[in-house]
Structures are given as C-alpha cells and as structure tokens.
Amino acid sequence: MKRRYVVDEKVRAAHARNFLDCVKSRQQPVENLEVGHHVTAVSQLGNVALRSKSRIEWDAAAERVAGNDAANALLFRSYRAPWKLA
C-alpha cells in the first residue's frame, strides 16, 4: 500500500494566517524565513540532481553546487526584460 502525505487544511490555513498576522505586526512567524529557506533548498536540490542526472555536493556557505556548472545553471532562471533579480 502506497502512502500519501496530505496537508490538513486547518494546518495550512493556520500557517498562512500566522504569516499574514506577522506581516502586519512585524513579529517573527512560528516558522522563520531561514528555516523555510533551508527546507525549500533541500527539495529543490533533489530536483536539480534529477534534472542534471548527476550526484551533487552542496556548498552551503556559497549556496552553489560544488564543481558542477550544469547543476548550478538549474538553480536560477533567466528573467524577461526589464525584470531582473537585484
């Protein structure tokens, strides 16, 4: 039997509400931005490894894949003019 992970709608709504409340109040959310960044990076790096068909070694300090230009190219997207990432 294959298991599926399903997010409880109440949990998702509470997470969104906490974020919006913190935008207004300037307080720290339950889950801070740095933790969210690291959690997201892990899943994105899995996608990069699959798409580059290679084993990757992550340099956390530089936030780059060590010695793999093809994998590093998958970390960013090209933006249409006039948009750019500052």
C-alpha atoms as an extended CHARMM CRD file, in Angstrom:
* protein
*
        86  EXT
         1         1  MET       CA              0.0000000000        0.0000000000        0.0000000000  PROA      1               0.0000000000
         2         2  LYS       CA              1.4070000000        3.3590000000       -1.0490000000  PROA      2               0.0000000000
         3         3  ARG       CA              1.1330000000        6.1720000000        1.4970000000  PROA      3               0.0000000000
         4         4  ARG       CA              0.3330000000        9.7240000000        0.5390000000  PROA      4               0.0000000000
         5         5  TYR       CA              1.0960000000       12.7740000000        2.6120000000  PROA      5               0.0000000000
         6         6  VAL       CA             -1.8390000000       15.1540000000        2.6690000000  PROA      6               0.0000000000
         7         7  VAL       CA             -1.6650000000       18.5100000000        4.4240000000  PROA      7               0.0000000000
         8         8  ASP       CA             -4.5830000000       19.1220000000        6.7440000000  PROA      8               0.0000000000
         9         9  GLU       CA             -6.4670000000       22.1810000000        5.5060000000  PROA      9               0.0000000000
        10        10  LYS       CA             -6.6380000000       23.5820000000        9.0640000000  PROA      10              0.0000000000
        11        11  VAL       CA             -2.8460000000       23.3690000000        9.3870000000  PROA      11              0.0000000000
        12        12  ARG       CA             -2.3000000000       25.0580000000        6.0090000000  PROA      12              0.0000000000
        13        13  ALA       CA             -4.7660000000       27.8240000000        6.8610000000  PROA      13              0.0000000000
        14        14  ALA       CA             -3.1730000000       28.3730000000       10.2940000000  PROA      14              0.0000000000
        15        15  HSD       CA              0.2710000000       28.6540000000        8.6890000000  PROA      15              0.0000000000
        16        16  ALA       CA             -0.9940000000       31.2280000000        6.1770000000  PROA      16              0.0000000000
        17        17  ARG       CA             -2.8340000000       33.1680000000        8.9180000000  PROA      17              0.0000000000
        18        18  ASN       CA              0.3160000000       33.2480000000       11.0800000000  PROA      18              0.0000000000
        19        19  PHE       CA              2.3380000000       34.6110000000        8.1590000000  PROA      19              0.0000000000
        20        20  LEU       CA             -0.1920000000       37.3510000000        7.3690000000  PROA      20              0.0000000000
        21        21  ASP       CA             -0.5110000000       38.3180000000       11.0370000000  PROA      21              0.0000000000
        22        22  CYS       CA              3.2690000000       38.6480000000       11.2600000000  PROA      22              0.0000000000
        23        23  VAL       CA              3.4150000000       40.8270000000        8.1410000000  PROA      23              0.0000000000
        24        24  LYS       CA              1.0470000000       43.2370000000        9.8930000000  PROA      24              0.0000000000
        25        25  SER       CA              2.5820000000       43.0480000000       13.3820000000  PROA      25              0.0000000000
        26        26  ARG       CA              6.2620000000       42.7500000000       12.3430000000  PROA      26              0.0000000000
        27        27  GLN       CA              6.6100000000       39.8320000000       14.7890000000  PROA      27              0.0000000000
        28        28  GLN       CA              8.5390000000       36.6570000000       13.9870000000  PROA      28              0.0000000000
        29        29  PRO       CA              6.3710000000       33.8950000000       12.4920000000  PROA      29              0.0000000000
        30        30  VAL       CA              6.1700000000       30.4260000000       14.0270000000  PROA      30              0.0000000000
        31        31  GLU       CA              8.3990000000       29.1460000000       11.2090000000  PROA      31              0.0000000000
        32        32  ASN       CA             11.0460000000       31.7240000000       10.4050000000  PROA      32              0.0000000000
        33        33  LEU       CA             12.3450000000       32.5730000000        6.9440000000  PROA      33              0.0000000000
        34        34  GLU       CA             15.7440000000       30.9280000000        7.3550000000  PROA      34              0.0000000000
        35        35  VAL       CA             14.2150000000       27.5610000000        8.2740000000  PROA      35              0.0000000000
        36        36  GLY       CA             11.8410000000       27.8530000000        5.3250000000  PROA      36              0.0000000000
        37        37  HSD       CA             14.7610000000       28.6190000000        3.0100000000  PROA      37              0.0000000000
        38        38  HSD       CA             16.6890000000       25.5260000000        4.1270000000  PROA      38              0.0000000000
        39        39  VAL       CA             13.6590000000       23.2290000000        3.8620000000  PROA      39              0.0000000000
        40        40  THR       CA             12.8640000000       24.5110000000        0.3720000000  PROA      40              0.0000000000
        41        41  ALA       CA             16.5110000000       24.2330000000       -0.7150000000  PROA      41              0.0000000000
        42        42  VAL       CA             16.5950000000       20.5170000000        0.1320000000  PROA      42              0.0000000000
        43        43  SER       CA             13.6530000000       19.7210000000       -2.1340000000  PROA      43              0.0000000000
        44        44  GLN       CA             14.9290000000       21.9920000000       -4.9110000000  PROA      44              0.0000000000
        45        45  LEU       CA             18.3540000000       20.3390000000       -4.7680000000  PROA      45              0.0000000000
        46        46  GLY       CA             16.6680000000       16.9700000000       -5.2380000000  PROA      46              0.0000000000
        47        47  ASN       CA             15.0860000000       18.3660000000       -8.4040000000  PROA      47              0.0000000000
        48        48  VAL       CA             18.4510000000       19.7410000000       -9.5670000000  PROA      48              0.0000000000
        49        49  ALA       CA             20.1080000000       16.3350000000       -9.0530000000  PROA      49              0.0000000000
        50        50  LEU       CA             17.3420000000       14.6010000000      -11.0130000000  PROA      50              0.0000000000
        51        51  ARG       CA             17.3670000000       17.1100000000      -13.8690000000  PROA      51              0.0000000000
        52        52  SER       CA             21.1740000000       17.1670000000      -14.1440000000  PROA      52              0.0000000000
        53        53  LYS       CA             21.2900000000       13.3490000000      -13.8570000000  PROA      53              0.0000000000
        54        54  SER       CA             24.2400000000       13.6510000000      -11.5080000000  PROA      54              0.0000000000
        55        55  ARG       CA             25.1790000000       13.3400000000       -7.8990000000  PROA      55              0.0000000000
        56        56  ILE       CA             25.5820000000       16.8030000000       -6.4210000000  PROA      56              0.0000000000
        57        57  GLU       CA             27.5720000000       18.1340000000       -3.4930000000  PROA      57              0.0000000000
        58        58  TRP       CA             26.0800000000       21.2670000000       -1.9540000000  PROA      58              0.0000000000
        59        59  ASP       CA             28.3560000000       24.0450000000       -0.6990000000  PROA      59              0.0000000000
        60        60  ALA       CA             26.0680000000       25.6230000000        1.8950000000  PROA      60              0.0000000000
        61        61  ALA       CA             28.3410000000       28.6080000000        2.5260000000  PROA      61              0.0000000000
        62        62  ALA       CA             28.4040000000       29.6010000000       -1.1590000000  PROA      62              0.0000000000
        63        63  GLU       CA             24.9010000000       28.2360000000       -1.8770000000  PROA      63              0.0000000000
        64        64  ARG       CA             26.2370000000       26.5600000000       -5.0160000000  PROA      64              0.0000000000
        65        65  VAL       CA             26.7390000000       23.0030000000       -6.2380000000  PROA      65              0.0000000000
        66        66  ALA       CA             30.4500000000       22.2270000000       -5.9030000000  PROA      66              0.0000000000
        67        67  GLY       CA             32.1800000000       21.6330000000       -9.2380000000  PROA      67              0.0000000000
        68        68  ASN       CA             29.0580000000       21.1790000000      -11.3630000000  PROA      68              0.0000000000
        69        69  ASP       CA             28.2740000000       24.0950000000      -13.6840000000  PROA      69              0.0000000000
        70        70  ALA       CA             25.3590000000       22.2500000000      -15.3170000000  PROA      70              0.0000000000
        71        71  ALA       CA             23.6650000000       21.7660000000      -11.9490000000  PROA      71              0.0000000000
        72        72  ASN       CA             24.3800000000       25.3700000000      -10.9280000000  PROA      72              0.0000000000
        73        73  ALA       CA             22.6970000000       26.5810000000      -14.1170000000  PROA      73              0.0000000000
        74        74  LEU       CA             19.4910000000       24.9290000000      -12.8750000000  PROA      74              0.0000000000
        75        75  LEU       CA             19.4850000000       26.9760000000       -9.6570000000  PROA      75              0.0000000000
        76        76  PHE       CA             18.3570000000       30.1630000000      -11.4120000000  PROA      76              0.0000000000
        77        77  ARG       CA             16.0650000000       31.2050000000      -14.2310000000  PROA      77              0.0000000000
        78        78  SER       CA             16.5600000000       33.8710000000      -16.8560000000  PROA      78              0.0000000000
        79        79  TYR       CA             14.1690000000       36.7830000000      -16.4690000000  PROA      79              0.0000000000
        80        80  ARG       CA             12.4170000000       38.6200000000      -19.2860000000  PROA      80              0.0000000000
        81        81  ALA       CA             13.4020000000       42.2540000000      -19.7560000000  PROA      81              0.0000000000
        82        82  PRO       CA             13.0410000000       44.5860000000      -17.9410000000  PROA      82              0.0000000000
        83        83  TRP       CA             12.8140000000       42.2530000000      -14.9170000000  PROA      83              0.0000000000
        84        84  LYS       CA             15.9660000000       41.3040000000      -13.0360000000  PROA      84              0.0000000000
        85        85  LEU       CA             16.9840000000       39.9400000000       -9.6840000000  PROA      85              0.0000000000
        86        86  ALA       CA             18.9520000000       42.5590000000       -7.7720000000  PROA      86              0.0000000000
